[in-house]
């Protein structure tokens, strides 16, 4: 059964927070301090997400993927936070599927819909940040047409440096697929 992608609503926040927390705990095992991952709390995440969603900046959007009436993934995107990107560029802030849904096409459906939305908004390109050592995610983004652009950053997570690399995909103009 294919995943159906639609706009996220406030009624989806609890399910989205469950997917985000379980997604982090699965995808970042061994890449971030385990104590940090173990301390993630679905209810706290949902409360923070509700507060953010109520006052979200213009242009920020989120989609959910459903399968059989159950939310199995989500994406969040909007104007890029990176000053060195093209004018009007967008950024994928998050894209996660429930760990049980990895490899089922739900992530691909979310990414395709996210890129379509960015393209429709007129974004010339889309960027995202991924943990340097998250090979599964990097392969997923590369299959979606993103390439590492050489920019890196390091986040401090509970005193442990966690390196990231930026990926970019052109949507409009020269080099657009």
C-alpha positions as a LaTeX table, in Angstrom:
\begin{tabular}{lrrr}
\hline
Residue & $x$ (\AA) & $y$ (\AA) & $z$ (\AA) \\
\hline
Unk1 & 0.00 & 0.00 & 0.00 \\
Unk2 & 1.44 & 3.36 & $-1.04$ \\
Unk3 & 1.90 & 6.14 & 1.47 \\
Unk4 & $-0.47$ & 9.09 & 1.17 \\
Unk5 & 1.22 & 12.46 & 1.82 \\
Unk6 & $-0.70$ & 15.47 & 3.09 \\
Unk7 & $-0.30$ & 18.69 & 5.07 \\
Unk8 & 0.42 & 18.23 & 8.74 \\
Unk9 & $-2.24$ & 19.54 & 11.15 \\
Unk10 & $-2.02$ & 20.27 & 14.87 \\
Unk11 & $-3.94$ & 17.03 & 15.41 \\
Unk12 & $-0.92$ & 15.16 & 13.98 \\
Unk13 & 1.61 & 16.53 & 16.46 \\
Unk14 & 1.53 & 13.61 & 18.93 \\
Unk15 & 2.14 & 11.08 & 16.15 \\
Unk16 & 4.86 & 13.26 & 14.60 \\
Unk17 & 6.63 & 13.59 & 17.95 \\
Unk18 & 6.51 & 9.82 & 18.44 \\
Unk19 & 8.11 & 9.33 & 15.01 \\
Unk20 & 10.74 & 12.01 & 15.65 \\
Unk21 & 11.80 & 10.58 & 19.01 \\
Unk22 & 11.81 & 6.94 & 17.83 \\
Unk23 & 13.53 & 8.03 & 14.61 \\
Unk24 & 16.31 & 9.78 & 16.51 \\
Unk25 & 16.74 & 6.84 & 18.88 \\
Unk26 & 17.03 & 4.46 & 15.94 \\
Unk27 & 18.99 & 6.51 & 13.38 \\
Unk28 & 21.45 & 8.16 & 15.74 \\
Unk29 & 22.36 & 5.14 & 17.88 \\
Unk30 & 26.16 & 5.14 & 17.99 \\
Unk31 & 26.31 & 8.60 & 16.39 \\
Unk32 & 25.18 & 10.65 & 19.42 \\
Unk33 & 25.56 & 10.04 & 23.15 \\
Unk34 & 23.19 & 7.23 & 24.14 \\
Unk35 & 22.19 & 9.09 & 27.31 \\
Unk36 & 20.91 & 11.97 & 25.17 \\
Unk37 & 18.88 & 9.61 & 23.00 \\
Unk38 & 17.49 & 7.72 & 25.99 \\
Unk39 & 16.37 & 11.00 & 27.59 \\
Unk40 & 14.26 & 12.06 & 24.58 \\
Unk41 & 10.62 & 12.29 & 25.62 \\
Unk42 & 7.65 & 12.16 & 23.25 \\
Unk43 & 5.43 & 14.34 & 25.44 \\
Unk44 & 8.11 & 17.02 & 25.83 \\
Unk45 & 8.75 & 16.97 & 22.10 \\
Unk46 & 5.02 & 17.31 & 21.38 \\
Unk47 & 4.70 & 20.27 & 23.78 \\
Unk48 & 7.65 & 22.04 & 22.13 \\
Unk49 & 6.27 & 21.23 & 18.66 \\
Unk50 & 2.83 & 22.67 & 19.55 \\
Unk51 & 4.43 & 25.89 & 20.78 \\
Unk52 & 6.59 & 26.19 & 17.66 \\
Unk53 & 3.72 & 25.34 & 15.30 \\
Unk54 & 1.46 & 28.00 & 16.82 \\
Unk55 & 4.00 & 30.72 & 16.03 \\
Unk56 & 5.93 & 29.21 & 13.15 \\
Unk57 & 7.70 & 31.61 & 10.79 \\
Unk58 & 6.20 & 32.38 & 7.37 \\
Unk59 & 6.92 & 29.74 & 4.75 \\
Unk60 & 7.59 & 26.92 & 7.21 \\
Unk61 & 5.53 & 23.86 & 6.36 \\
Unk62 & 5.24 & 20.22 & 7.31 \\
Unk63 & 3.86 & 17.13 & 5.62 \\
Unk64 & 2.90 & 13.73 & 6.98 \\
Unk65 & 2.85 & 10.36 & 5.27 \\
Unk66 & $-0.01$ & 8.04 & 6.13 \\
Unk67 & $-0.45$ & 4.38 & 5.43 \\
Unk68 & $-3.66$ & 2.61 & 6.36 \\
Unk69 & $-4.85$ & 5.66 & 8.32 \\
Unk70 & $-1.71$ & 5.72 & 10.47 \\
Unk71 & 0.94 & 8.45 & 10.29 \\
Unk72 & 4.23 & 6.76 & 9.41 \\
Unk73 & 6.48 & 9.73 & 8.64 \\
Unk74 & 6.83 & 13.49 & 8.41 \\
Unk75 & 8.92 & 16.23 & 6.86 \\
Unk76 & 9.46 & 19.85 & 7.84 \\
Unk77 & 10.81 & 22.46 & 5.45 \\
Unk78 & 10.88 & 26.14 & 4.62 \\
Unk79 & 13.22 & 29.02 & 3.89 \\
Unk80 & 16.86 & 28.11 & 4.36 \\
Unk81 & 18.60 & 29.09 & 7.58 \\
Unk82 & 21.95 & 29.24 & 5.75 \\
Unk83 & 22.99 & 32.74 & 4.68 \\
Unk84 & 25.27 & 31.47 & 1.90 \\
Unk85 & 22.51 & 29.72 & $-0.09$ \\
Unk86 & 20.74 & 31.06 & $-3.19$ \\
Unk87 & 18.16 & 33.79 & $-2.63$ \\
Unk88 & 14.83 & 32.03 & $-2.11$ \\
Unk89 & 16.43 & 28.67 & $-1.34$ \\
Unk90 & 14.61 & 26.25 & 0.93 \\
Unk91 & 15.85 & 23.80 & 3.53 \\
Unk92 & 14.58 & 20.42 & 4.64 \\
Unk93 & 14.70 & 20.77 & 8.41 \\
Unk94 & 13.60 & 17.22 & 9.15 \\
Unk95 & 12.41 & 14.11 & 7.40 \\
Unk96 & 11.76 & 10.95 & 9.38 \\
Unk97 & 9.78 & 7.77 & 9.05 \\
Unk98 & 8.96 & 5.38 & 11.85 \\
Unk99 & 11.83 & 2.86 & 12.10 \\
Unk100 & 9.41 & 0.06 & 11.11 \\
Unk101 & 8.68 & 1.95 & 7.86 \\
Unk102 & 12.28 & 2.34 & 6.66 \\
Unk103 & 12.61 & 0.91 & 3.16 \\
Unk104 & 8.86 & 0.88 & 2.45 \\
Unk105 & 8.75 & 3.96 & 0.18 \\
Unk106 & 7.23 & 6.29 & 2.79 \\
Unk107 & 10.42 & 8.34 & 3.01 \\
Unk108 & 10.66 & 8.60 & $-0.78$ \\
Unk109 & 7.01 & 9.73 & $-0.99$ \\
Unk110 & 7.69 & 12.39 & 1.65 \\
Unk111 & 10.85 & 13.59 & $-0.08$ \\
Unk112 & 9.16 & 13.76 & $-3.48$ \\
Unk113 & 6.23 & 15.76 & $-2.06$ \\
Unk114 & 8.59 & 18.04 & $-0.12$ \\
Unk115 & 10.67 & 18.78 & $-3.22$ \\
Unk116 & 7.50 & 19.38 & $-5.26$ \\
Unk117 & 6.34 & 21.93 & $-2.66$ \\
Unk118 & 9.73 & 23.67 & $-2.66$ \\
Unk119 & 9.73 & 23.76 & $-6.47$ \\
Unk120 & 6.17 & 25.17 & $-6.54$ \\
Unk121 & 7.24 & 27.88 & $-4.07$ \\
Unk122 & 9.91 & 28.91 & $-6.58$ \\
Unk123 & 12.93 & 27.76 & $-4.61$ \\
Unk124 & 15.97 & 27.50 & $-6.89$ \\
Unk125 & 17.55 & 24.93 & $-4.59$ \\
Unk126 & 17.06 & 22.97 & $-1.38$ \\
Unk127 & 19.66 & 22.20 & 1.26 \\
Unk128 & 19.71 & 19.96 & 4.31 \\
Unk129 & 22.16 & 18.93 & 7.01 \\
Unk130 & 22.92 & 15.30 & 7.85 \\
Unk131 & 25.18 & 13.68 & 10.42 \\
Unk132 & 28.46 & 12.94 & 8.68 \\
Unk133 & 28.48 & 9.30 & 9.78 \\
Unk134 & 24.79 & 8.61 & 9.05 \\
Unk135 & 25.48 & 6.54 & 5.95 \\
Unk136 & 21.89 & 5.32 & 5.52 \\
Unk137 & 20.55 & 8.89 & 5.42 \\
Unk138 & 23.33 & 10.07 & 3.14 \\
Unk139 & 22.51 & 7.31 & 0.62 \\
Unk140 & 18.82 & 8.27 & 0.80 \\
Unk141 & 19.60 & 11.94 & 0.07 \\
Unk142 & 22.01 & 11.07 & $-2.73$ \\
Unk143 & 19.35 & 8.88 & $-4.38$ \\
Unk144 & 17.01 & 11.89 & $-4.13$ \\
Unk145 & 19.48 & 14.00 & $-6.15$ \\
Unk146 & 21.29 & 15.81 & $-3.33$ \\
Unk147 & 25.06 & 16.18 & $-3.29$ \\
Unk148 & 27.40 & 17.15 & $-0.47$ \\
Unk149 & 28.63 & 20.69 & $-1.10$ \\
Unk150 & 31.72 & 20.56 & 1.16 \\
Unk151 & 30.25 & 22.61 & 4.03 \\
Unk152 & 30.47 & 21.07 & 7.46 \\
Unk153 & 29.42 & 21.97 & 10.97 \\
Unk154 & 29.75 & 20.41 & 14.39 \\
Unk155 & 26.99 & 20.33 & 16.97 \\
Unk156 & 27.75 & 19.77 & 20.64 \\
Unk157 & 25.48 & 17.09 & 22.08 \\
Unk158 & 26.02 & 16.60 & 25.81 \\
Unk159 & 29.66 & 17.59 & 25.44 \\
Unk160 & 30.31 & 15.32 & 22.47 \\
Unk161 & 31.07 & 16.83 & 19.05 \\
Unk162 & 28.66 & 15.54 & 16.38 \\
Unk163 & 29.83 & 16.42 & 12.84 \\
Unk164 & 27.38 & 17.27 & 10.06 \\
Unk165 & 27.70 & 17.80 & 6.32 \\
Unk166 & 25.44 & 19.91 & 4.11 \\
Unk167 & 23.74 & 18.52 & 1.01 \\
Unk168 & 22.20 & 20.64 & $-1.76$ \\
Unk169 & 19.91 & 19.93 & $-4.69$ \\
Unk170 & 19.17 & 22.39 & $-7.50$ \\
Unk171 & 15.50 & 22.68 & $-8.46$ \\
Unk172 & 15.44 & 25.52 & $-10.99$ \\
Unk173 & 18.07 & 27.09 & $-13.22$ \\
Unk174 & 21.37 & 25.64 & $-14.37$ \\
Unk175 & 22.08 & 22.15 & $-13.20$ \\
Unk176 & 18.48 & 21.47 & $-12.24$ \\
Unk177 & 17.47 & 17.84 & $-12.74$ \\
\hline
\end{tabular}
